[in-house]
Amino acid sequence: MHIIKTSCMHRKKNILHVISSPRGAESQSIRLGRAIIKRLLTAYPESEVVENHLLQDQPSFLTVSHLSSFFNTANNRSEAERQAIMYSDKILQEVKSADILVIGAPMYNFTIHAALKAWIDQLVRLGESFRYLPDGKRIGLFPDKQAFLAISTGGRYPDSTSDPIKNYIEDYLFTILGFIGINDITSLRIEGTAEAGFQANYDFITRNIVEKTEL
């Protein structure tokens, strides 16, 4: 995690950029995510951007220590549980501090990268990102946040019932983000990245970003 830009002036949003591509500078989802952020900075020029690269600071897959720590009180956690929960606590604080999330989601085998799924598993915690009311109703604890999805795929998929982007990436991310209260979600796609001579027009793809943040 590192901070890209900071200021204490007004017109400020805290933006969290979650990167889940291993391709570095060649990644279209990273480029799209940064293009989204560039647009956001035109609307909120004094914003702070925090970048969490999940392939550089990799979240662990859930273990018994993670699960027991999630359901144990802080005073009763073992040393192994305290160590296990540190990453989860860190990313929860990042999300709690963010006004806008930009989530990079390149497609691998019709779904998201395992690092992004592991990040989500560390984020979705009872009492921290969602809770249940006495009547059994569940509420998400992040209702005041906005999310942009930066999705990239090597192939092209027309909007249809067989569209894997919608069926496996968008549907899942919309569902899990909604589960923790984030329902203001915009999905942007780049398709055909594996084609010879591929080029993306980021300005065109992100042209409506500012309008979506000024509702």
Residue pairs with C-beta under 8 A, 6 or more apart in sequence:
1 50
1 51
1 52
1 53
1 57
1 90
1 94
2 50
2 51
3 48
3 49
3 50
3 51
4 17
4 48
4 49
4 50
4 51
5 41
5 47
5 48
5 49
6 48
7 46
7 47
7 48
8 46
9 46
10 46
11 43
11 44
11 45
11 46
11 47
12 44
12 46
12 47
12 48
13 40
13 44
13 47
13 48
13 99
13 100
13 213
14 47
14 48
14 50
14 97
14 98
14 99
14 100
15 37
15 40
15 47
15 48
15 49
15 50
15 98
15 99
15 100
15 101
15 102
16 49
16 50
16 52
16 94
16 95
16 97
16 98
16 100
16 101
16 102
17 33
17 34
17 37
17 49
17 50
17 51
17 52
17 102
17 104
18 52
18 54
18 101
18 102
18 103
18 104
18 116
18 119
19 27
19 29
19 30
19 33
19 51
19 52
19 53
19 54
19 55
19 104
20 29
20 54
20 55
20 103
20 104
20 105
20 106
20 112
20 113
20 115
20 116
20 119
21 27
21 29
21 30
21 55
21 104
21 106
21 113
21 152
22 55
22 113
23 30
23 106
24 30
27 104
27 106
27 152
28 106
28 152
28 190
28 193
28 200
29 104
29 105
29 106
29 150
29 151
29 152
29 190
30 104
30 150
31 200
31 202
32 104
32 150
32 151
32 152
32 188
32 190
32 200
32 202
32 205
32 206
33 102
33 103
33 104
33 148
33 150
35 202
35 203
35 205
35 206
36 102
36 148
36 150
36 188
36 206
36 209
37 49
37 102
38 206
39 206
39 209
39 210
40 47
40 100
40 102
40 209
40 210
40 213
41 47
41 49
42 210
43 209
43 210
43 213
43 214
44 213
50 94
50 97
50 98
52 91
52 94
52 119
54 113
54 115
54 116
54 118
54 119
55 115
58 115
58 118
59 87
59 91
59 115
59 118
59 119
59 121
59 122
60 66
60 84
60 87
60 118
60 122
61 118
61 121
62 118
62 121
62 122
63 84
65 78
65 80
65 81
65 83
65 84
66 84
66 85
66 88
66 122
68 81
69 77
69 81
69 82
69 84
69 85
70 85
70 88
70 125
70 126
71 126
72 81
77 85
87 122
88 122
88 123
88 125
91 119
91 122
91 123
92 123
92 125
92 128
92 129
95 101
95 123
95 129
95 142
95 145
96 142
98 145
99 144
99 145
99 146
100 145
100 146
100 147
100 148
100 213
101 145
101 146
101 147
101 148
101 182
102 147
102 148
102 150
103 116
103 147
103 148
103 149
103 150
103 173
104 116
104 150
104 152
105 112
105 113
105 116
105 149
105 150
105 151
105 152
105 169
105 173
106 112
106 113
106 151
106 152
106 153
107 151
107 152
107 153
107 154
107 164
107 165
107 168
107 169
110 164
110 167
110 168
110 169
111 117
111 168
111 169
111 172
112 169
112 172
112 173
120 176
123 129
123 180
124 130
124 176
124 179
124 180
126 132
128 141
129 140
129 141
129 142
129 180
129 181
130 138
130 139
130 140
130 141
130 179
130 180
130 181
131 138
131 139
131 141
132 138
132 139
133 139
138 179
139 181
140 178
140 179
140 180
140 181
140 182
141 180
141 181
142 180
142 181
142 182
143 181
143 182
143 183
145 181
145 182
145 184
146 182
146 184
146 185
146 186
146 212
146 213
147 177
147 182
147 184
147 185
147 186
148 185
148 186
148 187
148 188
148 209
149 169
149 170
149 173
149 185
149 186
149 187
149 188
150 188
150 190
151 165
151 169
151 170
151 187
151 188
151 189
151 190
152 189
152 190
152 191
152 193
153 164
153 165
153 189
153 190
153 191
153 192
153 193
154 192
154 193
154 194
155 191
155 192
155 194
156 191
156 192
157 163
157 164
157 165
157 191
159 166
165 189
165 191
170 187
173 185
173 187
174 185
174 187
177 183
177 185
178 185
186 209
186 212
188 205
188 206
189 205
190 200
190 205
192 198
193 200
